[in-house]
Every structure is written in C-alpha cells, then in structure tokens.
Amino acid sequence: MTNFKRFKAERIIDRQDGSQVKITAEVMHGTGLSSSIGYYALHRNRPNQEWSYLSDRAKKSPTGAGDFVTTGEILGTGALLMQ
C-alpha cells in the first residue's frame, strides 16, 4: 500500500497565450485496501474567467484533457501526493 502524504493536490499552469489549466489529482479508495489516483482538469482562457471542465472523452489522456494538458503535467501533479 502506498503512503500518500496528502489526499488532494492541485496545480495551476499558466500558458503563453494567457490561458490557464488547473490539474487536480485525488486519492481514490475502492473496495478492499487498494488506492488509486483520479485526475481531472479545468481550463480558462483568462485568469478572470470561470473554470470549465475539460471533457473526459478526449483521446490519449487520463484526465480527458486532450491537447490542453501533457502526460508529464498530469503525472507531476500526481507526484505531489507523495510530498
């Protein structure tokens, strides 16, 4: 069993075009003693706008964020749970 130091981690990433992405990683508990990490991502075009959820149907992305978020950014957010 993994010893998580925290149960939720968030990162806000500023993009060159002024938009932002917020990635959240959360420890999820299923049946038994196993844990897993769930991810989701939000996007906004400007810092003063509301966040919008990125679809969970995009290809090749654990968050469903598709082109907005890289795999490295997702895994880096998950790694914060261990710190």
KOLBAVEX-597980 format. One record per residue (C-alpha): residue in three letters; chain; x, y, z. Coordinates in steps of 0.1 Angstrom, whole numbers, plus 5000, padded with zeros to 4 digits. Layout:
# residues N
<roro><r>ala</r><c>A</c><X>X</X><Y>Y</Y><Z>Z</Z></roro>
...
END
This chain:
# residues 83
<roro><r>met</r><c>A</c><X>5000</X><Y>5000</Y><Z>5000</Z></roro>
<roro><r>thr</r><c>A</c><X>5013</X><Y>5035</Y><Z>4991</Z></roro>
<roro><r>asn</r><c>A</c><X>5017</X><Y>5060</Y><Z>5019</Z></roro>
<roro><r>phe</r><c>A</c><X>5002</X><Y>5092</Y><Z>5005</Z></roro>
<roro><r>lys</r><c>A</c><X>5013</X><Y>5124</Y><Z>5023</Z></roro>
<roro><r>arg</r><c>A</c><X>4981</X><Y>5142</Y><Z>5011</Z></roro>
<roro><r>phe</r><c>A</c><X>4949</X><Y>5132</Y><Z>4995</Z></roro>
<roro><r>lys</r><c>A</c><X>4944</X><Y>5160</Y><Z>4970</Z></roro>
<roro><r>ala</r><c>A</c><X>4969</X><Y>5181</Y><Z>4950</Z></roro>
<roro><r>glu</r><c>A</c><X>4962</X><Y>5209</Y><Z>4925</Z></roro>
<roro><r>arg</r><c>A</c><X>4984</X><Y>5227</Y><Z>4901</Z></roro>
<roro><r>ile</r><c>A</c><X>4976</X><Y>5258</Y><Z>4880</Z></roro>
<roro><r>ile</r><c>A</c><X>4997</X><Y>5261</Y><Z>4849</Z></roro>
<roro><r>asp</r><c>A</c><X>4999</X><Y>5294</Y><Z>4830</Z></roro>
<roro><r>arg</r><c>A</c><X>5001</X><Y>5291</Y><Z>4792</Z></roro>
<roro><r>gln</r><c>A</c><X>5019</X><Y>5316</Y><Z>4769</Z></roro>
<roro><r>asp</r><c>A</c><X>4986</X><Y>5326</Y><Z>4753</Z></roro>
<roro><r>gly</r><c>A</c><X>4974</X><Y>5338</Y><Z>4787</Z></roro>
<roro><r>ser</r><c>A</c><X>4951</X><Y>5308</Y><Z>4794</Z></roro>
<roro><r>gln</r><c>A</c><X>4954</X><Y>5286</Y><Z>4824</Z></roro>
<roro><r>val</r><c>A</c><X>4949</X><Y>5249</Y><Z>4831</Z></roro>
<roro><r>lys</r><c>A</c><X>4942</X><Y>5235</Y><Z>4866</Z></roro>
<roro><r>ile</r><c>A</c><X>4950</X><Y>5199</Y><Z>4871</Z></roro>
<roro><r>thr</r><c>A</c><X>4937</X><Y>5181</Y><Z>4902</Z></roro>
<roro><r>ala</r><c>A</c><X>4949</X><Y>5147</Y><Z>4915</Z></roro>
<roro><r>glu</r><c>A</c><X>4929</X><Y>5129</Y><Z>4942</Z></roro>
<roro><r>val</r><c>A</c><X>4935</X><Y>5096</Y><Z>4961</Z></roro>
<roro><r>met</r><c>A</c><X>4905</X><Y>5074</Y><Z>4954</Z></roro>
<roro><r>his</r><c>A</c><X>4896</X><Y>5043</Y><Z>4976</Z></roro>
<roro><r>gly</r><c>A</c><X>4879</X><Y>5014</Y><Z>4961</Z></roro>
<roro><r>thr</r><c>A</c><X>4868</X><Y>4981</Y><Z>4977</Z></roro>
<roro><r>gly</r><c>A</c><X>4895</X><Y>4965</Y><Z>4998</Z></roro>
<roro><r>leu</r><c>A</c><X>4928</X><Y>4982</Y><Z>5007</Z></roro>
<roro><r>ser</r><c>A</c><X>4938</X><Y>4994</Y><Z>4973</Z></roro>
<roro><r>ser</r><c>A</c><X>4940</X><Y>5030</Y><Z>4964</Z></roro>
<roro><r>ser</r><c>A</c><X>4943</X><Y>5047</Y><Z>4930</Z></roro>
<roro><r>ile</r><c>A</c><X>4947</X><Y>5083</Y><Z>4918</Z></roro>
<roro><r>gly</r><c>A</c><X>4919</X><Y>5101</Y><Z>4899</Z></roro>
<roro><r>tyr</r><c>A</c><X>4927</X><Y>5131</Y><Z>4878</Z></roro>
<roro><r>tyr</r><c>A</c><X>4906</X><Y>5159</Y><Z>4863</Z></roro>
<roro><r>ala</r><c>A</c><X>4915</X><Y>5191</Y><Z>4845</Z></roro>
<roro><r>leu</r><c>A</c><X>4899</X><Y>5225</Y><Z>4841</Z></roro>
<roro><r>his</r><c>A</c><X>4906</X><Y>5253</Y><Z>4816</Z></roro>
<roro><r>arg</r><c>A</c><X>4900</X><Y>5290</Y><Z>4813</Z></roro>
<roro><r>asn</r><c>A</c><X>4911</X><Y>5315</Y><Z>4786</Z></roro>
<roro><r>arg</r><c>A</c><X>4919</X><Y>5343</Y><Z>4811</Z></roro>
<roro><r>pro</r><c>A</c><X>4926</X><Y>5344</Y><Z>4848</Z></roro>
<roro><r>asn</r><c>A</c><X>4895</X><Y>5364</Y><Z>4855</Z></roro>
<roro><r>gln</r><c>A</c><X>4871</X><Y>5339</Y><Z>4838</Z></roro>
<roro><r>glu</r><c>A</c><X>4853</X><Y>5309</Y><Z>4853</Z></roro>
<roro><r>trp</r><c>A</c><X>4869</X><Y>5275</Y><Z>4851</Z></roro>
<roro><r>ser</r><c>A</c><X>4854</X><Y>5250</Y><Z>4826</Z></roro>
<roro><r>tyr</r><c>A</c><X>4857</X><Y>5212</Y><Z>4829</Z></roro>
<roro><r>leu</r><c>A</c><X>4877</X><Y>5195</Y><Z>4801</Z></roro>
<roro><r>ser</r><c>A</c><X>4858</X><Y>5166</Y><Z>4785</Z></roro>
<roro><r>asp</r><c>A</c><X>4865</X><Y>5131</Y><Z>4797</Z></roro>
<roro><r>arg</r><c>A</c><X>4862</X><Y>5118</Y><Z>4761</Z></roro>
<roro><r>ala</r><c>A</c><X>4894</X><Y>5132</Y><Z>4746</Z></roro>
<roro><r>lys</r><c>A</c><X>4919</X><Y>5107</Y><Z>4733</Z></roro>
<roro><r>lys</r><c>A</c><X>4951</X><Y>5096</Y><Z>4750</Z></roro>
<roro><r>ser</r><c>A</c><X>4948</X><Y>5115</Y><Z>4782</Z></roro>
<roro><r>pro</r><c>A</c><X>4940</X><Y>5102</Y><Z>4818</Z></roro>
<roro><r>thr</r><c>A</c><X>4921</X><Y>5134</Y><Z>4825</Z></roro>
<roro><r>gly</r><c>A</c><X>4904</X><Y>5136</Y><Z>4791</Z></roro>
<roro><r>ala</r><c>A</c><X>4921</X><Y>5170</Y><Z>4787</Z></roro>
<roro><r>gly</r><c>A</c><X>4935</X><Y>5160</Y><Z>4752</Z></roro>
<roro><r>asp</r><c>A</c><X>4955</X><Y>5189</Y><Z>4738</Z></roro>
<roro><r>phe</r><c>A</c><X>4953</X><Y>5211</Y><Z>4768</Z></roro>
<roro><r>val</r><c>A</c><X>4974</X><Y>5190</Y><Z>4792</Z></roro>
<roro><r>thr</r><c>A</c><X>5005</X><Y>5169</Y><Z>4787</Z></roro>
<roro><r>thr</r><c>A</c><X>5011</X><Y>5135</Y><Z>4803</Z></roro>
<roro><r>gly</r><c>A</c><X>5041</X><Y>5149</Y><Z>4822</Z></roro>
<roro><r>glu</r><c>A</c><X>5019</X><Y>5177</Y><Z>4837</Z></roro>
<roro><r>ile</r><c>A</c><X>4994</X><Y>5151</Y><Z>4848</Z></roro>
<roro><r>leu</r><c>A</c><X>5020</X><Y>5128</Y><Z>4864</Z></roro>
<roro><r>gly</r><c>A</c><X>5038</X><Y>5157</Y><Z>4880</Z></roro>
<roro><r>thr</r><c>A</c><X>5005</X><Y>5167</Y><Z>4897</Z></roro>
<roro><r>gly</r><c>A</c><X>5001</X><Y>5131</Y><Z>4909</Z></roro>
<roro><r>ala</r><c>A</c><X>5036</X><Y>5131</Y><Z>4923</Z></roro>
<roro><r>leu</r><c>A</c><X>5026</X><Y>5160</Y><Z>4946</Z></roro>
<roro><r>leu</r><c>A</c><X>5005</X><Y>5135</Y><Z>4966</Z></roro>
<roro><r>met</r><c>A</c><X>5038</X><Y>5118</Y><Z>4978</Z></roro>
<roro><r>gln</r><c>A</c><X>5054</X><Y>5150</Y><Z>4990</Z></roro>
END
